[in-house]
């Protein structure tokens, strides 16, 4: 074999390979010498296809200027002229196998003139499979390219205020995006553009109701930038064959984290403590472990005065009864005015309609060991339970049916759950059955030492009843991330120190919002490419 000349066209890829080649053959390193090629040389290329001028190689083999060639890589497709006795084609073997040196030697031996070419059947099968995969990948890329070219004609209606700049940016890159929230004349817009709108993107505040679906005859898919589906008419979508997707899983951790944060903030008075420091009060003394909670006594003085005035006009001699003591009307007027002045002087609040407000003190409480009841033990509810367990909190729950795969205490009704926990968390989906699931009976069962946490939806709670319970002291506190009429929040809650209010930011982290946006985009692309949806609901 020492008389066989081997030309290495690439830089030495491995010292061991060079050593073994020099032991067996006369090795010429083409990259480091300008000497003429010996007679009947053999070309081995295991580097890159572009290392060898492929047309020249074919010509040299056909004309006999080369004795043979062993090729693992190619510049273009494999020329038919190379499939001859003096060449060995082992496509992709060295790039895909670990035993590179062994394959190289076998490749070289198969190229020696006079030896039959090695039959690399297994290699060829693998290469064919690889080529098929690459062909499929190229076809998919071509389909995506073609889709991107045609996507601009697809109208996407965003029914909610833009929830995330990244989502808006990606939608505008791919589609014709209409921001429905900012369009003044919505009826005229829908009449003009309904034919081009094939997709709707919504979130927890706005989705696709039956009226909107009816106005969009070519609507094919509704992709929600949220896990909740209460803003989408699922029955209408199912009737029309419209696909529906949401963004589950990716926001579970953030919402669960926020629920725990609300529990800590309410019980430990974190927001009040922050204000105490910022206002400079700390310099005047340490933060007290109790805080005042205002409660309204529904005594409207305007109405009392009007009523008494009417009585005095009808019968000036009549008297009004306060307790068991009869007093003249004039005396009653004077007493009411004195009471109002006293209330103001001692710091008890009297609002603009002269409704008297009382206050008392509630202690700053700890979280560890408190019993936690969870309404809805789905992905988010279960994540909240696992986090609360780390604080040694006993967990109980309520769902439509008892779950056999969890160890927590089950209660068949929300009232029973509320009566047996100190912190009640709402983490269920909003349906007709769960609307106002937190009502007066549940709040009273939770009691004046109980805390309500809502990370579900605002309509889960009878909001007027909640406000009434908080200001009257029938409920110890609340941590709210959602409200019935967002972004409108009952003003009565603003002055309560035992309430923490958040602007619906359960999933509001940069990482999660990007993942949610990617799911929305991915579902839309999958639909228009006729692929399986990533997170289908319908």
N, C-alpha and C positions, 0 to 999 in steps of 0.2 A: 504493500500500500504506500510505501514511502515515495514511489514514483508518481503517485497520483497528486496532482496539483489542486489545491483548494484555495479559492479566492474569497476572503472575508471582506465584504463591501461595507460593513458597518463598523463603528468603533467596538473594541472588545467589550462584550456585554458581561463577561464573567471570566476571571483568571483561570478557573478550572477548565472552562471550555477551551481557552487558548492552549493550555498545557496539554490537554488530551488530543487536540487537533494536531499540534506540533509533534507529538509522539507517533501519530499514525500516518500523517500526510505531509506533503510539502506545502506549508501554509504561506500564502501571500496576503498581506494586509493592504487592501486597496486604498484605504483612507490615508495611509501614511507613506506611500511610495508612488513614484511616477514611472517605475520600471515597466517595460512592456510585459504583457501577459505571456506566460509560458504556453506552449502548444497544448491544445485540448484541455484547457482549464475547466474546473467545475465551480459554478457560482452558488454560494450559500447565502441566503438572505433571511435572517431571523430578527432584523431590526424593524424597519418601517418600509412600506411599499415605495415611498418616494426616494429611498436610498438608491434605487436602481432605475435607470431609464428604461421603462418597460418596452417601448417599441424597439430600442436597440438590442435589448436582451432577446426578444423574439427573433429579430433579424439574425443575430449571431448564432442562435441555436439552429435556425432553419438553414443557414449557410454553412454550418459546421465549424464556425470560428470558436465556438464553445463546445466543450465535451459534454456538458450536462449542467443541470441547475436543480437545486433543492430550495423550494420556496415556501415560506410560511406566511408571508405578507405580500400584498399587492397594492399597486397604485390605483388601479381601477378594477373592473371585473376581470376574472381570469380569462385571458385570451384562449381561443380554441387551439391556436398553434402550439401552445405550451403543453397540450395534452399528448405528448409524444414519448417515445421510448427513452430518450435521453434526459427527461426531466421528471422530477418527483414533486407532486403538489400535495402538501399537507396543510390545508387551510385552517388557520386559527389554532393549531395544536399547541404551539409553544406559548401563546398568550393565555391559554386556558388551563394548562396542566402545570402541576408543581414540579414534575421531574423534567425540567427544561433541558438539562444537559444530556440525559439519556435520549430524549427525543431528538436532540440535535445530532447526536452521533448516528442514530438510526436513520435520520434523514440524509446525512452525508453518505453513509454506506449505500443507501438505496440509489445514490446518484453516480456511483462509480461506473464508468463505461463497461459494458459487458455483463453487468449484473441486472437481473430483472427488477423492475421498479417495485418497491415495497407496497403491498396492498393495505392501506390504512382505512379499512372499511368502517371501523368504529369511529375513527376521526371524522370521516366524511359524513357519517350520520349525524354526529354532534354538530358539525359545521352547518349541515343543512338545517337542523333545528334552530341553530343560532341565526342563520340567514332568514328563516321564516319569522322568528321573533322580531328581528330588526325590520323586516318588511312590514310586519303588523304595526310596529311602533311608528314607522315612517308614514304608514297609511293613517294612523290615528293623528299624528302631527299634521298631516295634510288636511284631515277632516277638521281639526281645530282651526287651522289656518283659513280654510274655506268658511267655517262657521264664523270666525272673527270678521271675515270680509262681509258676511251677510248679516251679522248680528246688529250692525248699525241700523238696520231697518226694523229691528224688533223693538217695539215700544214697551217700556217697563214703567209702571205707574207706582211711585212711592207715595202711599197714602198718609204716612205719618211724617211729623217733622224730622228732618235728617238726623238719625240717631248716632251716626258715627262718620267722621270725615273720610276715613279709609273706605268704608262701604260705598259712600257716594262717589269717591274717586274711581273705584274699581267698576262700579256700574256704568259710569259715564264713559269709561274706556271701551266697554264692550257693547253697550246698548244705547238706544235713544231714551234717556231718562227724563221722566216728567215728575216734577215735585208738586204733587196735588195740594199739599198744605199751603203753598204760597200762591196758588192760582186764585184770583179774585172771583171770576165768573166760572164756577165749576161746571154748571150745566152746559154752557156754551162750549167749554173745552171738551167735555165728554162727547158731545154731538159731533165735534170736528175731528176728534182723534180716536174714537172708539174702535175703528177698524184696525188700527196699527198696534193697539195695546194687547199684548199676548201674555203679560205677566204682571203681577202685583206684588210689591214688597211692603210689608207692614211691620208693626211691633206691638207692644203691650197697650199702646194708646190708640192705635187705629189699624184696622186690617182690611177686611172685605166683607161687608154685610150683604144681605140679600139684594138690596136696592142697587148697590154698586155692581154686583155680579150680573144682575139683569141688564144693566146698561153697557156691559162689555161683551159683545157677542163672540169675540175671538179669544176670550181669556182662556189660557191653558193651565196656568200654575199660579199658586199663591205661596210665596216664600216668606215666612215670618221671622223677623229678627228678634225672636224671643222664644221661650219654651211654652208659654201659655198660648191657648188658641181661642180664648173667649171673645176676641174681636173678629173672628172669622166664622161665617155661617157654614159650618161643616155639612149640614144637611143639603144646602143648596149646591155646594161644591160637589158633593157625591152625586146629586141628581144630574148635574151638568157634565160629570166626568172630569172635573178640574182637579189637578194634582195639588196637594197641600204638603208643605214641609215646615219644620221648625228647627230650633237650635238646642237640642237637649244635651245633657252631659257636660258640655264645655263650661257652663256657668254654675254647675252644682257647688263646687268648692267655694266660689266667691260668695254666693248667696248664704251658704251655711256659715261661712266666716262672719258675714255681716250680722246674722241672727245672734250669734254668740256675742259679738261686739255690742249689739243693742241691749242684750241682757246685762252685760257688765256696765254699760253706760247708764242704764236706768237705775240699777241697784246701787252702784257705787257713786252715783251723782257726778259722773265725769265731766259732763258739759257744764254743770253748775260750778264745779271746782275750777274749770278752765276760766270761766267768766270771773270768778272770784279773784284769781290771780291777775287777769288782764285789767280789771277795774281798779286795782291798787288796794283792795280790801285786805289783802294778806298782811300789809304793813300795819293795819289796825288791830290785828288779832288772828289767831288760827281759825281755819275753816271749821265751822260747827258740824257735828255729826248728825244734825237734824236740819230739816228744811221745811219751809212753810208751803202748804198746799191751799190754794184759794178755793172756796166753795160758794156758789151762788145761793142765796135765799131768795126765792122768786117772789119778792115783794116790790111791786112797781108802784112807787109813791105817786107818780102822776095820776094813775088810775084811782088810787085811794083818795087823793085830794079832789079829783073830779066827782067821785061818788059822794063824798061828804058834802061838797058844795051843792050838789043836786038835792041832797036830803035837806040841807038847811034852807034851800029856797022853797021846797015844798012845805016844810014845817019847821019854822025857826025855833020852836020850843022843844023839838025832839032832842034826844041825847044819843051818843054813840057808846056802845058798851065795849070796854077794854077789860077782858077777864070778867070779873064779877062786879067791877066798879063802874058805875055810870058816870059819864063826864059830858059836859057841854061840847058842842061841835068846835067852838073856838079854842077850847083847851086842847082838843085833839090836834088841831092844826099846829098849835105852839109846840106840843110834845114831839110831833113828827119832825118839825124844823130843828129842834134841839138834838134829836137822835141823829139826824143827818150830819150836823156839825160835829157831834161827838165821834161818829164813825170816821169822818175825815181827819179829825185831829189826832186820833190814835192810830191812824194808818190803815184802817179798814177801807177797802176800795168801794166807791160808789160810781157806777158807770154812767154813760150819757143819758140813759133813760131812768136813772136813779134806782137801779136794781142793786140792793145791798149784797155785798160779798163778804163772807166770813173766811177765816183761815185758821189752820192749826198746824202742828208740826209732825213730820214723819221722819223716822230714823234712816240713816244711810246703812244699807244692808249689804251683806256679803253674798256672793254667788255660789261658791263651792258648797256642795251638799244639798242645794235647793232641789226640790222635786220638779221635774220638767215634763209637761204633757204636750204632745205634738199631734196636731190635726193634719193627717196626711203623711203616711210613712213611705213616700216614693223615694226617688233619688235624693232630692233635697232634704226631705224629712229624715231619712236614714243618715245622711251626712251630718245633720245637726245633732242627732242622737249620739253618734259616735264621738263628736267633739264634746258634747255635754258630759259624756261618761268620763272623759279625762278629768273633769272637775268633780268627780265622785257624785254626780247627780243621778238619783233614781229616775228612770225613764218610763213613761207610760204613753199610750197613743190611742187614737181613734181613727179608724178607716171604715169603709162600707162593710168589709168583712175582715175577720181576724186573720192575721198572717201566721202561717205555721212555721216559717223559717226564721223568726225572730224571738228573742227571749224576753222582750219587754212586756209589761202588764198592759192588757187590752181592756178598753172600756167600750161598751156598745153604744153609748150616747155621749155627746159633747158635754152635756150638763154633768154627767158622772165624772168625766175626765177633768173638767174644771174644778169640781168639788174636791178632787183628790190630788191636786198639784198646786205648786206655788207660782210657777211660770207657765203660761199657756202660749204655745207657738202655733201660728197659722201658716201652714206650708203645703196646702192642698191646691188642686186645680179649681178654677172658678167655673162652676156649672150652675144650672138653675137650682139644683139641690143644695149647693154650698153657698149660694147667695144669702147674705145676712145670717150665716151660720153662727156668728157671734152676736147674740141678741141680749136683751135685758136679763133673761133667765140665766144664760151662761155667765154673764158678767157678775150677777149677784152670787152665783155659785163660786166664782173665783174669789170674790170677796175683797175687803178693804186692804188686805195684805198681799193680794195677788198682783201679778204683772202680766200684761198682755203684750205679745210680740207678733207683729204682722209683717211677714215678708212674702205674702202671697199676692192677693189683689185687694184693692180698696173695698170693693163691694162685698167682700167676705164679712165685713163688719157693719153692723147697723150704726153708722157714724153718729147720728144725734144721740143715741143711747149711750155710746161710748163717751161722748163729751159730757153728757149729763152725769154719768157715773164718776168720771174723773173730777169734775168740779164739785160734786156733792160728797166726795170721799168714799163712795161705794166701791171704788177700784183703786188699788195702791199705786199703780203706775202703768205706763205704756211706752213701747218702742215701736215706732211706725215708719216703715219705708214706703208704704203705699197708701193711697187715699181714694175716696169714692169719686171725687170729681177733680182729678189732677189737671193742672197744678194748683187748684184752689184747695186750701187747707182751712178748716174752721179756725177763726181767729181766737176763739175762746181757749184754744190749746197753747197759744203763744206765751201766755203768762204763767203756765204751769211748769214748775221746776221738776216735777216727777214724770215728765213726758219728754222723750227724745224724738225729734222729727227729722227725717231724711227725705231728699227729693228723688225717690225711686232709683236708687243706685246699687241695688243688690248685685247686679252683674257688672258694675261700673269700674272695671279695671282695664287698662290698656291691652293686656294680654288676652283677656277673655273677650273683649269687644272685637278684637282682630279675628279671633277664632270663630266668633259668631258670624262676622262678615264673610269670612272664607266659606263657611257652611252655606250661607245664602247664595253667594256667587257660585259655589260648586254645585248646588242643587239646580240652579238655573241652567248652567252649562250642561249638566248631565241630562236635563230634560230636553234641551234643544239639540243634543247629540244623540238622543234616543238611547241613553245609557240608564242603568239603575240609579235611582235617586239616592243621595247620601243619607238623608234622615226623613224618610217618607212618613206621612201621617195618613194621607189618602192617595 
